[in-house]
Amino acid sequence: MWQTAYARAYHMTESTEKTSPGEQRRLIGMMLPIREISKGGAVEKSRGTGRINNLHRWWATRPTNVSRITAYAALMAPPLSDHEDVIRDMCDYVRSTLGGPEIRERTRGRIRKAWGDHTP
C-alpha cells in the first residue's frame, strides 16, 4: 500500500525537488506506517515498569516513540530514493525501547541533510 502512496508522492514532488524543504510535501501526508506506529505505541503505553512516565498513569499520555516519529515525518519531504530504508528505520524506531542510539543518529543525520543550514 505504501508503494502506491510513494509513487503518487514521487510524481507530485518530482517538480519541486529544487525548492526549499519548507515548500515540499511532507512524509506525514504521504507514507506513514500507521499500523507499525500504533503497535509500538500500544506496547510503550502498556509497559508496567522501567520508565519514569509509568510511575503514575497520566490522563493523556503520549508514547514517546510515536511523538518522535510524527515529528520526524512532519519535518521530512517524501524520499525519492531511499524510501524503503526510511520506512524500515521508522518501524524499527517504534519497536525499540527508546529508538536505539544508532537509529536516532541516522534519523538526525537525515534531518540535517534535508534542512542544511535552515532551522526546521
C-alpha positions in Angstrom: 0.0 0.0 0.0 2.8 2.5 0.9 4.3 1.8 -2.5 1.3 3.3 -4.3 1.3 6.3 -2.0 5.1 6.6 -2.6 4.5 6.5 -6.4 1.9 9.3 -6.1 4.2 11.3 -3.8 7.1 10.9 -6.2 5.2 12.3 -9.2 3.8 15.1 -7.1 7.2 16.2 -5.7 9.3 15.5 -8.7 8.9 19.0 -10.0 9.6 20.6 -6.5 12.9 18.8 -5.9 14.9 22.0 -6.1 12.7 24.1 -3.8 13.4 24.7 -0.2 12.4 21.9 2.3 9.6 24.1 3.7 7.8 24.2 0.3 7.7 20.5 -0.4 5.1 17.9 0.6 5.8 16.1 3.8 6.3 12.4 4.6 3.5 12.5 7.2 0.9 13.1 4.5 2.3 10.6 2.0 3.5 7.4 3.6 3.4 6.7 7.2 3.3 3.1 8.5 0.3 3.7 10.8 -0.1 0.0 11.9 3.5 -0.3 13.0 3.4 3.0 14.8 0.2 2.1 16.6 1.6 -1.3 17.7 4.7 0.4 19.0 2.7 3.0 20.9 0.5 0.4 22.4 3.5 -1.6 23.6 5.1 1.5 25.1 1.9 2.5 26.9 1.3 -1.0 28.3 4.6 -1.4 30.0 4.3 -1.5 33.7 7.8 -0.6 34.8 11.1 0.7 33.6 10.1 4.2 32.5 9.5 7.3 34.6 6.2 8.0 33.0 4.9 4.6 34.2 5.2 5.7 37.9 1.8 7.4 37.7 -0.8 7.0 35.0 -1.4 10.3 33.4 -4.8 11.0 31.7 -3.3 12.0 28.3 0.0 10.2 28.0 1.6 10.3 24.6 4.0 7.5 23.7 7.5 9.0 23.2 8.3 7.0 20.1 5.1 7.9 18.3 5.6 11.5 19.1 9.2 11.4 17.7 8.1 9.6 14.5 5.3 12.1 13.8 7.7 15.0 14.4 10.2 13.4 12.0 7.5 12.7 9.4 6.3 16.3 9.6 9.9 17.6 9.0 10.8 15.4 6.1 9.8 15.5 2.5 8.9 12.2 0.9 12.2 10.5 0.0 12.8 9.9 -3.7 15.4 7.2 -3.4 15.7 5.5 0.0 12.1 5.1 0.9 12.4 1.5 2.0 15.3 2.4 4.4 13.3 5.3 5.9 10.2 3.1 6.5 12.3 0.3 7.9 14.1 2.7 10.3 10.8 4.3 11.3 9.3 0.9 12.2 12.5 -0.2 14.0 12.4 3.1 15.9 8.9 2.3 17.1 9.7 -1.3 18.0 12.8 -0.5 20.0 12.6 0.8 23.6 13.9 4.3 23.1 14.7 4.2 19.4 18.2 3.0 19.8 21.1 5.4 19.6 22.2 4.3 16.1 18.7 4.8 14.7 18.4 8.2 16.3 21.7 9.3 14.9 20.7 8.1 11.4 17.4 10.0 11.8 19.2 13.2 12.9 21.6 12.9 10.0 18.7 12.7 7.6 17.1 15.8 9.1 20.4 17.7 8.9 20.9 16.6 5.3 17.4 17.6 4.3 17.4 21.0 6.0 21.0 22.1 5.7 21.6 25.5 7.3 17.8 26.1 7.7 16.3 25.6 11.1 13.3 23.2 10.8 
